[in-house]
Amino acid sequence: MSHNDLGPSRGGDSLPRMQETLLLCVATRPEGLLLEKRLGGTRGDVGGRPVALLRTGVGPVNAALAVARFAAVQPVRAVPV
């Protein structure tokens, strides 16, 4: 899958691409235990790409706030829904 399949890159294609993270969100710790074991913690890589596991809390407002706060400090390529 090319980066164009995921929509335009942040800042346009003419700028150098930053290492972007695939963000996997879970509401609670029990939901993310298998992913956390696979990653060896809350960060890791899958297929050579950085992945972060983010616990958001229950509810859409908590999820939106957690993702926005994460994305403010770390470039995020995609958030699977």
Gaussian input, Z-matrix of N, CA and C with variables (Angstrom, degrees):
# hf/3-21g

backbone

0 1
 N
 C     1     B1
 C     2     B2     1     A1
 N     3     B3     2     A2     1     D1
 C     4     B4     3     A3     2     D2
 C     5     B5     4     A4     3     D3
 N     6     B6     5     A5     4     D4
 C     7     B7     6     A6     5     D5
 C     8     B8     7     A7     6     D6
 N     9     B9     8     A8     7     D7
 C    10    B10     9     A9     8     D8
 C    11    B11    10    A10     9     D9
 N    12    B12    11    A11    10    D10
 C    13    B13    12    A12    11    D11
 C    14    B14    13    A13    12    D12
 N    15    B15    14    A14    13    D13
 C    16    B16    15    A15    14    D14
 C    17    B17    16    A16    15    D15
 N    18    B18    17    A17    16    D16
 C    19    B19    18    A18    17    D17
 C    20    B20    19    A19    18    D18
 N    21    B21    20    A20    19    D19
 C    22    B22    21    A21    20    D20
 C    23    B23    22    A22    21    D21
 N    24    B24    23    A23    22    D22
 C    25    B25    24    A24    23    D23
 C    26    B26    25    A25    24    D24
 N    27    B27    26    A26    25    D25
 C    28    B28    27    A27    26    D26
 C    29    B29    28    A28    27    D27
 N    30    B30    29    A29    28    D28
 C    31    B31    30    A30    29    D29
 C    32    B32    31    A31    30    D30
 N    33    B33    32    A32    31    D31
 C    34    B34    33    A33    32    D32
 C    35    B35    34    A34    33    D33
 N    36    B36    35    A35    34    D34
 C    37    B37    36    A36    35    D35
 C    38    B38    37    A37    36    D36
 N    39    B39    38    A38    37    D37
 C    40    B40    39    A39    38    D38
 C    41    B41    40    A40    39    D39
 N    42    B42    41    A41    40    D40
 C    43    B43    42    A42    41    D41
 C    44    B44    43    A43    42    D42
 N    45    B45    44    A44    43    D43
 C    46    B46    45    A45    44    D44
 C    47    B47    46    A46    45    D45
 N    48    B48    47    A47    46    D46
 C    49    B49    48    A48    47    D47
 C    50    B50    49    A49    48    D48
 N    51    B51    50    A50    49    D49
 C    52    B52    51    A51    50    D50
 C    53    B53    52    A52    51    D51
 N    54    B54    53    A53    52    D52
 C    55    B55    54    A54    53    D53
 C    56    B56    55    A55    54    D54
 N    57    B57    56    A56    55    D55
 C    58    B58    57    A57    56    D56
 C    59    B59    58    A58    57    D57
 N    60    B60    59    A59    58    D58
 C    61    B61    60    A60    59    D59
 C    62    B62    61    A61    60    D60
 N    63    B63    62    A62    61    D61
 C    64    B64    63    A63    62    D62
 C    65    B65    64    A64    63    D63
 N    66    B66    65    A65    64    D64
 C    67    B67    66    A66    65    D65
 C    68    B68    67    A67    66    D66
 N    69    B69    68    A68    67    D67
 C    70    B70    69    A69    68    D68
 C    71    B71    70    A70    69    D69
 N    72    B72    71    A71    70    D70
 C    73    B73    72    A72    71    D71
 C    74    B74    73    A73    72    D72
 N    75    B75    74    A74    73    D73
 C    76    B76    75    A75    74    D74
 C    77    B77    76    A76    75    D75
 N    78    B78    77    A77    76    D76
 C    79    B79    78    A78    77    D77
 C    80    B80    79    A79    78    D78
 N    81    B81    80    A80    79    D79
 C    82    B82    81    A81    80    D80
 C    83    B83    82    A82    81    D81
 N    84    B84    83    A83    82    D82
 C    85    B85    84    A84    83    D83
 C    86    B86    85    A85    84    D84
 N    87    B87    86    A86    85    D85
 C    88    B88    87    A87    86    D86
 C    89    B89    88    A88    87    D87
 N    90    B90    89    A89    88    D88
 C    91    B91    90    A90    89    D89
 C    92    B92    91    A91    90    D90
 N    93    B93    92    A92    91    D91
 C    94    B94    93    A93    92    D92
 C    95    B95    94    A94    93    D93
 N    96    B96    95    A95    94    D94
 C    97    B97    96    A96    95    D95
 C    98    B98    97    A97    96    D96
 N    99    B99    98    A98    97    D97
 C   100   B100    99    A99    98    D98
 C   101   B101   100   A100    99    D99
 N   102   B102   101   A101   100   D100
 C   103   B103   102   A102   101   D101
 C   104   B104   103   A103   102   D102
 N   105   B105   104   A104   103   D103
 C   106   B106   105   A105   104   D104
 C   107   B107   106   A106   105   D105
 N   108   B108   107   A107   106   D106
 C   109   B109   108   A108   107   D107
 C   110   B110   109   A109   108   D108
 N   111   B111   110   A110   109   D109
 C   112   B112   111   A111   110   D110
 C   113   B113   112   A112   111   D111
 N   114   B114   113   A113   112   D112
 C   115   B115   114   A114   113   D113
 C   116   B116   115   A115   114   D114
 N   117   B117   116   A116   115   D115
 C   118   B118   117   A117   116   D116
 C   119   B119   118   A118   117   D117
 N   120   B120   119   A119   118   D118
 C   121   B121   120   A120   119   D119
 C   122   B122   121   A121   120   D120
 N   123   B123   122   A122   121   D121
 C   124   B124   123   A123   122   D122
 C   125   B125   124   A124   123   D123
 N   126   B126   125   A125   124   D124
 C   127   B127   126   A126   125   D125
 C   128   B128   127   A127   126   D126
 N   129   B129   128   A128   127   D127
 C   130   B130   129   A129   128   D128
 C   131   B131   130   A130   129   D129
 N   132   B132   131   A131   130   D130
 C   133   B133   132   A132   131   D131
 C   134   B134   133   A133   132   D132
 N   135   B135   134   A134   133   D133
 C   136   B136   135   A135   134   D134
 C   137   B137   136   A136   135   D135
 N   138   B138   137   A137   136   D136
 C   139   B139   138   A138   137   D137
 C   140   B140   139   A139   138   D138
 N   141   B141   140   A140   139   D139
 C   142   B142   141   A141   140   D140
 C   143   B143   142   A142   141   D141
 N   144   B144   143   A143   142   D142
 C   145   B145   144   A144   143   D143
 C   146   B146   145   A145   144   D144
 N   147   B147   146   A146   145   D145
 C   148   B148   147   A147   146   D146
 C   149   B149   148   A148   147   D147
 N   150   B150   149   A149   148   D148
 C   151   B151   150   A150   149   D149
 C   152   B152   151   A151   150   D150
 N   153   B153   152   A152   151   D151
 C   154   B154   153   A153   152   D152
 C   155   B155   154   A154   153   D153
 N   156   B156   155   A155   154   D154
 C   157   B157   156   A156   155   D155
 C   158   B158   157   A157   156   D156
 N   159   B159   158   A158   157   D157
 C   160   B160   159   A159   158   D158
 C   161   B161   160   A160   159   D159
 N   162   B162   161   A161   160   D160
 C   163   B163   162   A162   161   D161
 C   164   B164   163   A163   162   D162
 N   165   B165   164   A164   163   D163
 C   166   B166   165   A165   164   D164
 C   167   B167   166   A166   165   D165
 N   168   B168   167   A167   166   D166
 C   169   B169   168   A168   167   D167
 C   170   B170   169   A169   168   D168
 N   171   B171   170   A170   169   D169
 C   172   B172   171   A171   170   D170
 C   173   B173   172   A172   171   D171
 N   174   B174   173   A173   172   D172
 C   175   B175   174   A174   173   D173
 C   176   B176   175   A175   174   D174
 N   177   B177   176   A176   175   D175
 C   178   B178   177   A177   176   D176
 C   179   B179   178   A178   177   D177
 N   180   B180   179   A179   178   D178
 C   181   B181   180   A180   179   D179
 C   182   B182   181   A181   180   D180
 N   183   B183   182   A182   181   D181
 C   184   B184   183   A183   182   D182
 C   185   B185   184   A184   183   D183
 N   186   B186   185   A185   184   D184
 C   187   B187   186   A186   185   D185
 C   188   B188   187   A187   186   D186
 N   189   B189   188   A188   187   D187
 C   190   B190   189   A189   188   D188
 C   191   B191   190   A190   189   D189
 N   192   B192   191   A191   190   D190
 C   193   B193   192   A192   191   D191
 C   194   B194   193   A193   192   D192
 N   195   B195   194   A194   193   D193
 C   196   B196   195   A195   194   D194
 C   197   B197   196   A196   195   D195
 N   198   B198   197   A197   196   D196
 C   199   B199   198   A198   197   D197
 C   200   B200   199   A199   198   D198
 N   201   B201   200   A200   199   D199
 C   202   B202   201   A201   200   D200
 C   203   B203   202   A202   201   D201
 N   204   B204   203   A203   202   D202
 C   205   B205   204   A204   203   D203
 C   206   B206   205   A205   204   D204
 N   207   B207   206   A206   205   D205
 C   208   B208   207   A207   206   D206
 C   209   B209   208   A208   207   D207
 N   210   B210   209   A209   208   D208
 C   211   B211   210   A210   209   D209
 C   212   B212   211   A211   210   D210
 N   213   B213   212   A212   211   D211
 C   214   B214   213   A213   212   D212
 C   215   B215   214   A214   213   D213
 N   216   B216   215   A215   214   D214
 C   217   B217   216   A216   215   D215
 C   218   B218   217   A217   216   D216
 N   219   B219   218   A218   217   D217
 C   220   B220   219   A219   218   D218
 C   221   B221   220   A220   219   D219
 N   222   B222   221   A221   220   D220
 C   223   B223   222   A222   221   D221
 C   224   B224   223   A223   222   D222
 N   225   B225   224   A224   223   D223
 C   226   B226   225   A225   224   D224
 C   227   B227   226   A226   225   D225
 N   228   B228   227   A227   226   D226
 C   229   B229   228   A228   227   D227
 C   230   B230   229   A229   228   D228
 N   231   B231   230   A230   229   D229
 C   232   B232   231   A231   230   D230
 C   233   B233   232   A232   231   D231
 N   234   B234   233   A233   232   D232
 C   235   B235   234   A234   233   D233
 C   236   B236   235   A235   234   D234
 N   237   B237   236   A236   235   D235
 C   238   B238   237   A237   236   D236
 C   239   B239   238   A238   237   D237
 N   240   B240   239   A239   238   D238
 C   241   B241   240   A240   239   D239
 C   242   B242   241   A241   240   D240

   B1=1.4530
   B2=1.5227
   B3=1.2997
   B4=1.4660
   B5=1.5188
   B6=1.3498
   B7=1.4659
   B8=1.5217
   B9=1.3247
   B10=1.4632
   B11=1.5187
   B12=1.3293
   B13=1.4610
   B14=1.5227
   B15=1.3215
   B16=1.4576
   B17=1.5188
   B18=1.3223
   B19=1.4542
   B20=1.5118
   B21=1.3190
   B22=1.4630
   B23=1.5186
   B24=1.3143
   B25=1.4559
   B26=1.5192
   B27=1.2966
   B28=1.4600
   B29=1.5211
   B30=1.3167
   B31=1.4497
   B32=1.5202
   B33=1.3092
   B34=1.4621
   B35=1.5164
   B36=1.3173
   B37=1.4530
   B38=1.5216
   B39=1.3246
   B40=1.4597
   B41=1.5260
   B42=1.3266
   B43=1.4578
   B44=1.5220
   B45=1.3351
   B46=1.4632
   B47=1.5225
   B48=1.3252
   B49=1.4623
   B50=1.5217
   B51=1.3236
   B52=1.4543
   B53=1.5268
   B54=1.3165
   B55=1.4579
   B56=1.5185
   B57=1.3114
   B58=1.4502
   B59=1.5161
   B60=1.3007
   B61=1.4536
   B62=1.5191
   B63=1.3250
   B64=1.4597
   B65=1.5175
   B66=1.3022
   B67=1.4538
   B68=1.5192
   B69=1.3307
   B70=1.4589
   B71=1.5226
   B72=1.3289
   B73=1.4627
   B74=1.5202
   B75=1.3216
   B76=1.4637
   B77=1.5213
   B78=1.3203
   B79=1.4591
   B80=1.5242
   B81=1.3271
   B82=1.4659
   B83=1.5243
   B84=1.3169
   B85=1.4589
   B86=1.5267
   B87=1.3384
   B88=1.4687
   B89=1.5361
   B90=1.3146
   B91=1.4701
   B92=1.5264
   B93=1.3110
   B94=1.4496
   B95=1.5186
   B96=1.3340
   B97=1.4582
   B98=1.5263
   B99=1.3200
   B100=1.4646
   B101=1.5224
   B102=1.3209
   B103=1.4643
   B104=1.5268
   B105=1.3107
   B106=1.4610
   B107=1.5335
   B108=1.3191
   B109=1.4710
   B110=1.5177
   B111=1.3137
   B112=1.4727
   B113=1.5184
   B114=1.3380
   B115=1.4602
   B116=1.5291
   B117=1.3264
   B118=1.4573
   B119=1.5112
   B120=1.3037
   B121=1.4669
   B122=1.5176
   B123=1.3155
   B124=1.4614
   B125=1.5185
   B126=1.3249
   B127=1.4743
   B128=1.5154
   B129=1.3075
   B130=1.4464
   B131=1.5088
   B132=1.3259
   B133=1.4488
   B134=1.5112
   B135=1.3009
   B136=1.4573
   B137=1.5199
   B138=1.3207
   B139=1.4564
   B140=1.5159
   B141=1.3304
   B142=1.4572
   B143=1.5134
   B144=1.3153
   B145=1.4723
   B146=1.5159
   B147=1.3390
   B148=1.4601
   B149=1.5285
   B150=1.3233
   B151=1.4568
   B152=1.5255
   B153=1.3176
   B154=1.4569
   B155=1.5221
   B156=1.3104
   B157=1.4525
   B158=1.5224
   B159=1.3222
   B160=1.4651
   B161=1.5188
   B162=1.3252
   B163=1.4535
   B164=1.5216
   B165=1.3188
   B166=1.4661
   B167=1.5182
   B168=1.3130
   B169=1.4552
   B170=1.5214
   B171=1.3062
   B172=1.4614
   B173=1.5210
   B174=1.3294
   B175=1.4503
   B176=1.5199
   B177=1.3249
   B178=1.4622
   B179=1.5275
   B180=1.3095
   B181=1.4668
   B182=1.5269
   B183=1.3199
   B184=1.4675
   B185=1.5184
   B186=1.3267
   B187=1.4629
   B188=1.5297
   B189=1.3181
   B190=1.4655
   B191=1.5238
   B192=1.3129
   B193=1.4597
   B194=1.5276
   B195=1.3139
   B196=1.4654
   B197=1.5298
   B198=1.3265
   B199=1.4665
   B200=1.5290
   B201=1.3185
   B202=1.4645
   B203=1.5244
   B204=1.3280
   B205=1.4701
   B206=1.5240
   B207=1.3211
   B208=1.4595
   B209=1.5235
   B210=1.3343
   B211=1.4691
   B212=1.5315
   B213=1.3143
   B214=1.4671
   B215=1.5311
   B216=1.3230
   B217=1.4650
   B218=1.5294
   B219=1.3180
   B220=1.4675
   B221=1.5193
   B222=1.3377
   B223=1.4720
   B224=1.5301
   B225=1.3062
   B226=1.4651
   B227=1.5177
   B228=1.3207
   B229=1.4641
   B230=1.5235
   B231=1.3250
   B232=1.4672
   B233=1.5068
   B234=1.3220
   B235=1.4518
   B236=1.5196
   B237=1.3553
   B238=1.4733
   B239=1.5103
   B240=1.3055
   B241=1.4674
   B242=1.5141
   A1=107.48
   A2=117.33
   A3=120.82
   A4=109.60
   A5=115.47
   A6=118.04
   A7=111.23
   A8=118.14
   A9=120.18
   A10=112.07
   A11=117.63
   A12=120.85
   A13=111.24
   A14=116.30
   A15=120.69
   A16=112.47
   A17=117.03
   A18=120.30
   A19=110.49
   A20=117.02
   A21=120.78
   A22=111.03
   A23=115.56
   A24=119.31
   A25=109.51
   A26=115.33
   A27=121.61
   A28=108.64
   A29=118.20
   A30=121.96
   A31=114.57
   A32=118.66
   A33=121.17
   A34=111.96
   A35=116.53
   A36=121.63
   A37=112.96
   A38=119.44
   A39=120.81
   A40=112.12
   A41=118.37
   A42=121.83
   A43=109.81
   A44=117.88
   A45=119.53
   A46=110.12
   A47=115.92
   A48=120.08
   A49=110.03
   A50=116.68
   A51=121.70
   A52=107.52
   A53=116.58
   A54=120.27
   A55=107.55
   A56=116.66
   A57=121.22
   A58=109.83
   A59=115.95
   A60=123.26
   A61=110.46
   A62=115.82
   A63=121.38
   A64=106.08
   A65=117.14
   A66=122.71
   A67=109.80
   A68=116.23
   A69=122.15
   A70=107.70
   A71=116.02
   A72=120.88
   A73=111.37
   A74=115.29
   A75=122.35
   A76=107.17
   A77=116.61
   A78=119.55
   A79=111.97
   A80=116.98
   A81=120.26
   A82=110.49
   A83=115.81
   A84=120.97
   A85=112.68
   A86=120.26
   A87=118.80
   A88=112.94
   A89=117.15
   A90=120.05
   A91=112.12
   A92=117.20
   A93=120.25
   A94=115.50
   A95=118.01
   A96=120.28
   A97=113.55
   A98=118.25
   A99=119.99
   A100=111.29
   A101=116.75
   A102=119.80
   A103=111.02
   A104=116.27
   A105=120.87
   A106=110.53
   A107=116.87
   A108=120.57
   A109=110.37
   A110=117.68
   A111=122.01
   A112=111.48
   A113=116.36
   A114=121.39
   A115=112.42
   A116=116.82
   A117=119.79
   A118=111.82
   A119=117.73
   A120=124.14
   A121=108.77
   A122=116.87
   A123=119.85
   A124=112.37
   A125=117.30
   A126=121.98
   A127=109.01
   A128=114.90
   A129=120.17
   A130=109.11
   A131=116.05
   A132=118.65
   A133=109.25
   A134=114.54
   A135=123.21
   A136=106.03
   A137=116.33
   A138=119.85
   A139=112.89
   A140=117.04
   A141=120.61
   A142=114.72
   A143=117.08
   A144=120.73
   A145=110.11
   A146=117.24
   A147=119.62
   A148=111.90
   A149=114.28
   A150=122.05
   A151=107.78
   A152=116.50
   A153=121.69
   A154=109.06
   A155=115.37
   A156=122.34
   A157=107.28
   A158=116.36
   A159=121.11
   A160=109.58
   A161=116.07
   A162=121.01
   A163=107.76
   A164=116.98
   A165=120.59
   A166=113.97
   A167=118.16
   A168=120.69
   A169=108.09
   A170=116.46
   A171=121.74
   A172=110.19
   A173=116.15
   A174=121.97
   A175=113.12
   A176=115.88
   A177=120.54
   A178=113.83
   A179=118.57
   A180=120.33
   A181=109.59
   A182=117.31
   A183=120.35
   A184=110.60
   A185=117.43
   A186=121.51
   A187=110.48
   A188=117.09
   A189=120.70
   A190=110.86
   A191=117.71
   A192=121.53
   A193=110.75
   A194=117.71
   A195=121.04
   A196=111.20
   A197=117.02
   A198=120.72
   A199=110.62
   A200=117.23
   A201=120.58
   A202=111.11
   A203=117.50
   A204=120.79
   A205=110.95
   A206=117.53
   A207=120.87
   A208=110.19
   A209=116.48
   A210=121.51
   A211=112.16
   A212=117.24
   A213=120.19
   A214=111.97
   A215=117.13
   A216=120.39
   A217=113.86
   A218=117.38
   A219=121.42
   A220=109.24
   A221=118.78
   A222=119.40
   A223=110.75
   A224=116.77
   A225=122.53
   A226=108.21
   A227=116.80
   A228=121.30
   A229=111.61
   A230=116.20
   A231=119.54
   A232=109.53
   A233=115.61
   A234=123.45
   A235=105.99
   A236=117.95
   A237=119.03
   A238=110.75
   A239=115.96
   A240=120.85
   A241=108.89
   D1=126.03
   D2=178.47
   D3=-84.63
   D4=163.63
   D5=-179.76
   D6=-64.78
   D7=-22.99
   D8=178.51
   D9=-69.24
   D10=-23.47
   D11=177.05
   D12=-67.29
   D13=-21.10
   D14=-176.61
   D15=-100.91
   D16=11.21
   D17=-179.71
   D18=97.22
   D19=176.95
   D20=-176.70
   D21=-66.51
   D22=147.96
   D23=177.46
   D24=-75.76
   D25=158.22
   D26=179.72
   D27=-63.49
   D28=123.12
   D29=176.23
   D30=86.20
   D31=2.64
   D32=179.35
   D33=91.93
   D34=157.59
   D35=-175.76
   D36=-74.62
   D37=-13.37
   D38=-177.34
   D39=-78.90
   D40=-15.76
   D41=179.61
   D42=-90.30
   D43=152.13
   D44=176.31
   D45=-60.53
   D46=139.80
   D47=-178.50
   D48=-82.28
   D49=134.07
   D50=175.29
   D51=-85.22
   D52=158.29
   D53=175.74
   D54=-67.87
   D55=115.26
   D56=-176.51
   D57=-103.27
   D58=149.13
   D59=-174.75
   D60=-107.15
   D61=138.60
   D62=169.84
   D63=-83.68
   D64=120.04
   D65=-175.72
   D66=-99.83
   D67=119.59
   D68=177.64
   D69=-105.71
   D70=118.40
   D71=-175.86
   D72=-103.20
   D73=137.37
   D74=173.03
   D75=-133.42
   D76=149.60
   D77=-178.08
   D78=-78.11
   D79=-38.49
   D80=-174.91
   D81=-134.55
   D82=161.59
   D83=-179.88
   D84=-58.03
   D85=-46.28
   D86=179.94
   D87=-56.51
   D88=-33.68
   D89=179.36
   D90=-67.18
   D91=-28.22
   D92=-175.09
   D93=-102.60
   D94=4.33
   D95=-174.47
   D96=-59.02
   D97=-45.27
   D98=179.86
   D99=-64.31
   D100=-42.04
   D101=177.73
   D102=-64.39
   D103=-40.93
   D104=-179.85
   D105=-63.13
   D106=-39.93
   D107=176.93
   D108=-65.07
   D109=-41.90
   D110=-179.43
   D111=-64.32
   D112=-39.26
   D113=-178.89
   D114=-81.87
   D115=-16.35
   D116=-175.23
   D117=75.55
   D118=26.86
   D119=-178.30
   D120=144.33
   D121=-155.20
   D122=-179.36
   D123=-93.07
   D124=-3.12
   D125=175.07
   D126=-135.69
   D127=149.47
   D128=178.05
   D129=-175.63
   D130=-158.70
   D131=174.98
   D132=-141.64
   D133=148.68
   D134=178.35
   D135=-129.13
   D136=119.05
   D137=-178.76
   D138=62.45
   D139=30.42
   D140=179.25
   D141=80.77
   D142=4.77
   D143=178.86
   D144=-110.76
   D145=139.06
   D146=-178.90
   D147=-69.10
   D148=138.75
   D149=-179.67
   D150=-132.14
   D151=139.67
   D152=175.93
   D153=-126.89
   D154=139.36
   D155=176.82
   D156=-102.89
   D157=125.73
   D158=-175.95
   D159=-122.60
   D160=122.43
   D161=174.08
   D162=-86.57
   D163=120.70
   D164=-171.84
   D165=-101.49
   D166=-19.56
   D167=-169.84
   D168=87.50
   D169=167.57
   D170=-175.49
   D171=-83.94
   D172=137.30
   D173=174.07
   D174=108.33
   D175=150.03
   D176=-176.10
   D177=-66.67
   D178=-32.31
   D179=179.96
   D180=-69.67
   D181=-44.41
   D182=177.00
   D183=-61.10
   D184=-42.03
   D185=-179.62
   D186=-64.02
   D187=-46.62
   D188=-179.19
   D189=-61.93
   D190=-42.74
   D191=179.86
   D192=-65.30
   D193=-44.57
   D194=-179.12
   D195=-62.81
   D196=-43.64
   D197=179.69
   D198=-66.15
   D199=-43.68
   D200=-179.99
   D201=-62.37
   D202=-42.15
   D203=179.50
   D204=-66.23
   D205=-39.37
   D206=178.05
   D207=-65.49
   D208=-47.84
   D209=-176.75
   D210=-66.48
   D211=-22.28
   D212=178.91
   D213=-68.78
   D214=-23.74
   D215=-177.74
   D216=-116.69
   D217=-11.73
   D218=-177.51
   D219=-138.10
   D220=123.16
   D221=177.10
   D222=-58.59
   D223=132.23
   D224=-178.48
   D225=-119.27
   D226=126.23
   D227=179.54
   D228=-81.89
   D229=-41.50
   D230=-176.48
   D231=-156.82
   D232=152.60
   D233=172.96
   D234=-127.84
   D235=99.65
   D236=179.15
   D237=-61.14
   D238=137.89
   D239=-179.68
   D240=-114.19

